[in-house]
């Protein structure tokens, strides 16, 4: 005679018993049209198990639940083979996490060739990572503001928006209305095209955006901890990326490698420009290679004029200059100087890449600024961990669960 114990197991959601997890599992959004076919229709004496989107129920002690995955059983005691139950639950919770995805999507590219050589001071990175294909856009930043800065009196949140984002016509992109109180919350709106890069964000604003993404990028996600422990700080130095961060401001080496490294091996060498060229790029938007938004030979790119116009928009849509780096990033030459996580000296941060108003966009375009400063020529992009995109991750987990989700059910025999 074989007997089995009711077991608990450790999962990404803590140590739970099946009775505790089943109701939570059953409550998963039922709109996803995916069935765990391997577990579908398995029956046994006094027990019925079915996993199918939108059609299944969990009955336990006369309580009914419905959702993506549901298990029904009589009040009689059952035992489930722990490893397979854990796999099925993990897949289901992964899918649920995917359904509660971030409010924005940041397209990224993989930066491989781990352990590559440096270019003197910068560029050597011992691991793979992903980096934003484009600079963070006005549309993305507007969504962020509406998520975290609608009702607040905290200056470090209120100041995530800068009045110059409206009044400076060279870069204008976001307006704000309201008073920041419950009866009149702040509301943020895109001016013109939301596909242009956001500027007038200081390093602390970029770090708070990274924290928000690190914490899920959902309404109310924290801006004060995650990638960086800020806790209300809006000045000072010494803030470094926390271990386990999933989104962050790229380090100086990460940014530099993504821009200039030729790729393909660990000793491939570096381009002078982030357009896969050793020749200064042109500055007209065209289908030709090696182009960037910068002030070439004193001439602004979008106007092709040497005269500065305070009412002229000087930012193009991200990726408009179709000249990617070897890894597929855009606009690391020109457009906006970008914050990185490098600390050249106390109380400062690096800015790399040149901008629409600068004449140099080569690897030597390395600036230093106070992290409190927000300027019309400064923006940022984020880096992230090299895991699959959320939808891919969920489907991989589901496929794995389908292969192994044999649920062994048997009535305890006394």
C-alpha positions in Angstrom: 0.0 0.0 0.0 1.3 3.4 -1.0 0.4 6.5 0.9 1.2 10.1 0.1 1.4 13.3 2.1 -0.2 16.6 1.3 2.9 18.6 0.4 4.0 22.1 0.2 6.6 23.5 -2.3 8.7 26.5 -2.9 7.9 28.6 -6.0 8.5 32.1 -7.1 5.4 33.0 -5.1 6.6 31.5 -1.8 6.0 28.2 0.0 2.3 27.4 -0.5 0.1 24.3 -0.1 -2.0 23.3 -3.1 -5.2 24.3 -1.2 -3.7 27.8 -0.9 -2.6 28.2 -4.5 -5.6 26.7 -6.3 -8.0 29.6 -5.7 -5.3 32.1 -6.8 -4.5 30.0 -9.8 -8.2 29.8 -10.7 -8.6 33.5 -10.6 -6.2 34.1 -13.4 -7.6 36.1 -16.3 -9.9 33.9 -18.3 -9.6 35.7 -21.6 -6.3 34.1 -22.7 -7.3 31.5 -25.2 -4.6 28.9 -24.3 -5.3 25.4 -23.0 -2.9 23.3 -21.0 -3.8 20.3 -23.1 -1.6 17.9 -21.3 -3.7 18.3 -18.2 -7.0 18.7 -19.9 -9.7 16.1 -19.2 -7.8 14.0 -16.7 -10.3 12.3 -14.5 -10.2 10.0 -11.4 -12.5 8.7 -8.7 -14.0 11.7 -7.0 -11.6 14.1 -8.8 -11.8 16.1 -12.0 -9.0 18.1 -13.4 -9.3 20.4 -16.4 -7.2 23.3 -17.6 -8.7 25.3 -20.4 -9.1 29.0 -20.9 -12.5 30.5 -20.1 -14.3 27.2 -19.7 -13.1 25.6 -16.5 -14.0 25.7 -12.8 -12.5 24.9 -9.5 -14.9 23.3 -7.0 -13.6 22.8 -3.5 -15.8 22.8 -0.4 -18.7 24.0 -2.5 -16.8 27.1 -3.7 -16.6 27.7 -7.5 -13.8 29.6 -9.3 -13.3 30.2 -13.0 -10.4 31.3 -15.1 -7.5 30.3 -17.2 -6.6 27.2 -15.2 -8.9 25.5 -12.8 -8.8 22.3 -10.8 -11.9 20.8 -9.3 -11.8 18.1 -6.6 -14.0 16.7 -3.9 -13.4 17.5 -0.3 -11.6 14.2 -0.1 -7.9 14.5 0.4 -5.7 14.3 -2.7 -2.0 14.5 -3.3 -0.3 16.0 -6.4 3.2 15.2 -7.5 4.9 18.4 -6.5 7.3 19.0 -9.3 4.6 18.9 -12.0 2.1 21.0 -10.0 4.9 23.6 -9.5 5.6 23.7 -13.3 1.9 24.2 -14.1 1.4 26.9 -11.5 4.6 28.7 -12.6 3.4 28.8 -16.2 0.0 30.1 -15.1 1.4 32.8 -12.9 3.8 33.8 -15.7 0.9 34.2 -18.0 -0.9 36.2 -15.4 2.2 38.5 -15.0 2.2 38.9 -18.8 -1.4 40.0 -18.7 -0.4 42.7 -16.2 2.3 43.9 -18.5 4.0 47.4 -18.3 2.0 50.3 -19.7 4.7 50.9 -22.3 7.0 48.7 -24.4 10.6 49.5 -24.7 12.1 47.8 -27.8 15.6 46.5 -27.0 18.5 44.8 -28.8 20.8 42.2 -27.5 24.5 43.1 -26.9 26.5 39.9 -27.0 30.2 39.2 -27.4 30.6 38.9 -23.6 34.2 39.5 -22.5 35.1 41.8 -25.3 38.2 44.0 -25.2 38.0 47.6 -24.2 38.7 50.7 -26.4 41.1 52.1 -23.8 38.9 53.6 -21.2 35.5 52.2 -22.1 33.6 49.3 -23.7 34.7 46.1 -22.1 31.6 44.2 -20.7 31.9 40.7 -19.3 28.3 39.7 -19.8 25.4 39.9 -22.3 22.7 42.5 -21.8 20.0 44.3 -23.7 19.8 48.0 -24.4 17.1 50.3 -25.7 17.0 50.3 -29.5 15.9 53.9 -29.2 16.1 56.7 -26.8 13.1 56.9 -24.4 10.4 58.8 -26.2 8.0 61.6 -25.4 5.1 59.2 -25.6 6.7 56.8 -23.2 7.6 59.5 -20.7 4.1 60.9 -20.8 2.7 57.6 -19.9 5.1 57.4 -17.0 4.1 60.8 -15.7 0.4 60.0 -15.9 1.1 56.8 -14.0 3.2 58.2 -11.1 2.8 62.0 -11.0 -0.9 62.8 -11.2 -1.7 63.4 -7.5 1.3 64.4 -5.5 2.9 67.3 -3.6 6.4 65.6 -3.4 8.8 67.9 -5.2 10.9 65.0 -6.5 7.8 63.6 -8.3 6.3 67.0 -9.3 9.7 67.9 -10.9 9.7 64.8 -13.1 8.0 67.2 -15.5 9.9 70.4 -16.5 8.1 73.5 -17.7 10.6 73.6 -20.5 9.0 70.5 -21.9 6.2 72.8 -23.0 7.8 76.2 -23.5 11.1 75.3 -25.3 9.9 74.9 -28.9 13.2 73.3 -30.0 12.2 70.2 -28.0 8.7 70.7 -26.8 6.8 67.5 -26.2 4.7 67.4 -23.0 2.1 69.8 -21.5 0.7 69.6 -18.0 -2.7 70.7 -16.6 -4.3 70.3 -13.2 -3.2 71.0 -9.7 -1.9 67.7 -8.5 -4.7 67.1 -6.0 -7.5 64.5 -5.9 -10.1 67.0 -7.2 -7.8 68.3 -9.9 -5.0 65.8 -10.7 -2.1 66.6 -13.0 -2.7 65.4 -16.5 0.1 65.1 -19.0 -0.4 65.3 -22.8 1.9 64.8 -25.8 2.6 67.9 -27.9 3.0 67.0 -31.5 4.6 63.6 -32.2 5.2 61.3 -29.2 7.8 59.4 -31.2 10.5 62.0 -30.7 13.0 61.5 -27.8 12.3 63.1 -24.4 14.7 65.7 -23.2 14.9 68.0 -20.1 15.2 64.9 -17.9 17.9 65.0 -15.3 19.7 61.9 -14.1 17.4 61.5 -11.1 14.4 61.6 -13.5 16.0 58.9 -15.6 16.7 56.8 -12.5 13.1 57.1 -11.4 11.9 56.0 -14.8 14.2 53.0 -14.5 12.8 52.2 -11.1 9.2 52.4 -12.5 10.1 50.0 -15.3 12.0 47.8 -12.9 8.9 47.5 -10.7 6.6 46.6 -13.6 5.9 49.9 -15.3 2.3 49.8 -14.1 0.1 52.4 -12.5 1.5 53.2 -9.1 4.7 51.2 -9.5 7.4 52.6 -7.2 9.9 55.2 -8.5 12.0 55.3 -5.3 13.5 51.8 -5.1 14.3 48.9 -7.4 17.1 49.7 -9.7 18.2 52.6 -7.5 17.4 53.3 -3.9 16.5 57.0 -4.0 13.8 57.4 -1.3 13.0 61.0 -2.2 16.5 62.1 -3.2 16.9 64.7 -5.9 20.5 65.6 -5.4 23.7 64.2 -4.3 26.0 61.4 -5.5 26.9 57.8 -4.8 23.7 56.3 -6.1 24.6 53.1 -7.8 22.6 50.3 -9.5 21.2 47.7 -7.0 22.0 44.0 -7.4 19.1 42.2 -9.2 18.0 45.3 -11.1 16.1 44.4 -14.3 16.0 47.8 -15.9 18.6 50.5 -15.3 20.5 53.4 -16.9 23.4 51.8 -18.8 26.9 52.0 -17.4 29.5 53.9 -19.3 30.9 50.6 -20.7 27.5 49.2 -21.6 26.5 52.4 -23.5 29.9 52.7 -25.2 30.0 49.1 -26.3 26.4 49.2 -27.8 27.4 52.3 -29.7 30.8 51.6 -31.1 31.8 48.0 -30.8 32.0 46.2 -34.2 30.7 42.9 -32.8 31.1 39.4 -34.0 34.0 38.4 -31.7 35.6 39.5 -28.5 38.4 41.4 -30.3 36.4 43.0 -33.1 37.5 46.6 -32.4 35.5 49.8 -32.4 34.1 52.2 -34.9 34.7 56.0 -34.5 31.0 56.7 -34.9 27.8 54.8 -33.7 26.7 54.5 -37.3 29.2 51.7 -38.1 31.6 54.1 -39.7 35.0 55.8 -39.2 33.8 58.7 -41.3 31.8 61.6 -39.9 28.1 61.0 -40.8 26.0 63.3 -43.0 23.1 65.1 -41.3 20.3 64.8 -43.7 17.4 62.3 -43.3 17.6 59.9 -46.2 17.8 56.2 -46.9 21.6 56.5 -47.2 23.9 55.0 -44.6 25.9 57.0 -42.0 23.5 59.8 -41.1 22.9 61.5 -37.8 21.0 64.5 -36.3 23.7 66.9 -35.4 25.2 70.3 -36.3 27.5 69.3 -39.1 29.9 72.0 -40.2 27.7 74.5 -38.4 24.5 73.5 -40.1 21.5 72.2 -38.2 20.2 68.9 -39.5 16.5 69.4 -39.7 16.6 72.9 -41.2 19.9 72.6 -43.2 20.5 76.1 -42.0 23.3 77.6 -40.0 20.9 80.0 -38.3 19.4 79.1 -34.9 15.6 79.5 -34.7 14.1 79.5 -31.2 10.7 78.4 -32.6 12.1 75.5 -34.7 11.7 71.8 -33.6 15.1 70.2 -33.8 14.2 66.7 -32.8 13.2 64.0 -35.3 11.4 60.7 -34.5 13.6 58.1 -33.0 15.2 56.0 -35.7 14.5 58.5 -38.5 18.2 58.6 -39.3 18.4 55.0 -40.5 22.0 54.4 -39.4 22.1 51.8 -36.6 25.1 50.7 -34.6 26.5 47.1 -35.1 24.1 45.9 -32.5 21.1 47.7 -33.9 20.7 50.8 -31.7 19.7 54.1 -33.2 20.7 57.7 -32.5 23.6 57.0 -30.2 25.3 59.5 -32.6 23.5 62.9 -32.3 19.8 63.5 -31.5 20.4 63.9 -27.7 23.3 63.4 -25.4 22.4 60.5 -23.1 22.9 59.9 -19.4 24.8 56.9 -18.4 25.7 55.5 -15.0 29.3 56.4 -15.1 30.6 58.6 -12.3 33.7 60.4 -13.5 34.0 62.4 -10.2 31.9 63.0 -7.1 28.7 64.8 -7.9 28.6 64.2 -11.6 27.6 61.7 -14.3 28.7 61.0 -17.8 26.8 62.1 -20.9 27.7 60.4 -24.2 26.9 60.7 -27.9 26.5 64.4 -28.9 23.2 66.1 -29.8 21.2 68.0 -32.4 23.1 71.2 -31.3 26.6 69.8 -31.2 29.2 69.4 -33.9 30.9 66.3 -32.6 29.1 62.9 -32.4 32.2 60.6 -32.5 33.4 58.4 -29.7 35.1 61.5 -28.2 31.8 63.2 -27.6 31.9 62.5 -23.9 30.5 65.1 -21.5 30.1 65.4 -17.7 27.2 67.1 -16.0 25.6 67.6 -12.6 22.9 64.8 -12.2 20.5 67.5 -11.1 20.7 69.4 -14.4 18.0 69.0 -17.1 18.8 70.4 -20.5 17.3 70.6 -24.0 20.0 68.4 -25.5 20.0 65.7 -22.9 18.0 62.4 -22.9 18.5 58.8 -22.0 17.8 55.2 -22.8 17.7 52.1 -20.6 19.4 48.7 -20.4 17.8 45.5 -19.2 18.6 41.9 -18.5 18.9 39.4 -21.5 15.7 37.4 -20.9 13.1 36.8 -23.5 10.4 39.4 -24.1 7.4 38.9 -21.8 5.1 37.2 -24.3 7.9 34.8 -25.4 8.7 34.1 -21.8 5.1 33.2 -21.0 4.8 30.9 -24.0 8.1 29.2 -23.1 6.9 28.6 -19.6 3.6 27.3 -20.8 5.2 25.0 -23.3 7.4 23.6 -20.6 4.5 23.1 -18.3 2.5 21.3 -21.0 5.4 18.9 -21.5 5.7 18.0 -17.8 2.4 18.8 -16.2 1.4 15.2 -15.4 -0.7 15.5 -12.3 -0.7 12.4 -10.3 -4.0 12.2 -8.4 -4.9 9.5 -6.0 -7.2 9.3 -3.1 -5.4 8.9 0.1 -6.0 5.4 1.4 -6.2 4.8 5.0 
